[in-house]
Amino acid sequence: MRSILIFLLILVVFPALSQRSELTKNYRNFDRRLIHFGFMLGGNTSDFSTRYKPNLLEEYNYSSIRNQSQPGFQLGIISSLKLGTPLIRMRFIPTLSFQERILFYDGFDQDGLPEVIDERVGSTNLDFPLLAKFRTLRYNNFAAYFITGAQYTLDLQTKEDASQSFSDPFLKIRRHDFQGQIGAGVDFFLEYFKFGIELKYSHGLRNTLIQDNTRLSSPIDHLYNRVWWISLTFEG
């Protein structure tokens, strides 16, 4: 994640320092349009924000539960509405995203020997973020922006209604989720379209765990979805 932040910082600072004031501005009509469209593609890394029950070892025979993020990717369609000024826009980006998270349960088997159980939780999501975008003034063919908002997520891969086997359990998460979002990005105005790169963070607003009292869910109190997104945008 540190490398992503450094990469984004380079994208913000380098164009601003390298562009000369006499450069011709590309795509001048972009800021005059009320509505415009585009598409977005990128990668993500997702995991859970977790809260465990006390006395894991005494009550559940686990010394710890570790949470590990996994890479994924997303593809979305951008709709953008200008709110009076080109510097403030409302963005709606229906997105198909693929995510995976892993929980490692460090415990002991029946013979008292250490064992690790890994539980993978995959999701195929339809995301519907509604975001406010606050952009700086253009410096030649470059601008930076800040975004904030929320999204509704529908998990198409969830096993919420699947029958549970207590001898071989799996972790159930809810089909519906709501997440707050915050992020920043940079826009490059090219001759015929606008290209952008964006870094965004999402955090769930509701406990997504379905507690069905299995050996996987019982030690967990709360699970919240958490995602870092890096996206490339193309708007015309």
Buried (B, 14 or more C-beta within 10 A) or exposed (E): EEEEEEEBEEBBEEBBEEEEEEEEEBBEEBBEEEEBEBBBEBBBBBBBEBEBEEEBEEEBBBEEBEBEBBEBBBBBEBBBEBEEEBBBBBBBBBBBBBBBBBBBBBBEEEEEEEEEBEBEBBBBBEBBBEBEBEBBEBBBBBBBBEBBBBBEBBBEBBBEEEEBEEEEBBBBBBBEBEBEBEBBBBBBBEEEBBBBBBBBBBEBBBBBBBEBEBBBBBBBEBBBBBBBBBBBBBBB
